[in-house]
């Protein structure tokens, strides 16, 4: 399943529509009217490996 977003912000005469395509493992972005996306990168979600290892975690501010 792929999601496709298009944004147009008419700020000036050079405004262009940005197209963002979200797929399962890859995100593509570029401008409308171009034959291919300008960038593509992996869709990665980061999660902390450890929780509560910082000094003072769990203490309320005074």
C-alpha positions in Angstrom: 0.0 0.0 0.0 1.4 3.4 -0.9 0.3 6.8 0.3 0.7 9.8 -2.0 0.8 13.4 -0.7 1.0 16.6 -2.8 1.6 20.1 -1.4 1.4 23.4 -3.3 2.3 26.6 -1.5 1.7 29.6 -3.8 4.2 31.9 -2.2 5.6 33.4 -5.4 5.9 32.9 -9.1 8.4 30.1 -8.5 6.2 28.0 -6.3 6.2 24.3 -7.1 4.1 21.3 -5.9 6.0 18.9 -3.7 5.1 15.2 -4.0 5.8 12.7 -1.2 5.1 9.0 -1.7 5.1 6.7 1.3 5.5 3.0 0.6 6.2 0.0 2.9 10.0 0.3 3.0 10.8 3.5 1.0 9.9 7.1 1.0 10.1 9.1 -2.3 10.0 12.8 -2.7 10.2 15.2 -5.6 8.4 17.9 -7.6 5.2 17.5 -9.7 5.8 17.2 -13.4 9.2 15.5 -13.1 9.6 12.0 -14.5 11.1 10.5 -11.3 11.5 11.4 -7.6 14.5 13.6 -6.6 15.2 11.6 -3.4 14.4 8.2 -2.0 15.3 6.8 1.4 14.4 3.9 3.6 11.4 4.4 5.9 12.9 3.6 9.3 11.4 4.1 12.7 13.9 4.4 15.5 13.3 3.2 19.0 15.5 3.4 22.0 17.4 0.2 22.9 17.4 1.0 26.6 15.1 3.0 28.8 15.8 4.8 32.0 19.6 4.8 31.7 20.0 8.6 32.1 20.7 10.0 35.6 17.7 11.6 37.1 15.1 9.8 35.0 11.9 9.3 36.8 12.4 12.3 39.2 10.1 15.2 39.2 11.3 18.7 38.6 11.3 20.8 41.9 
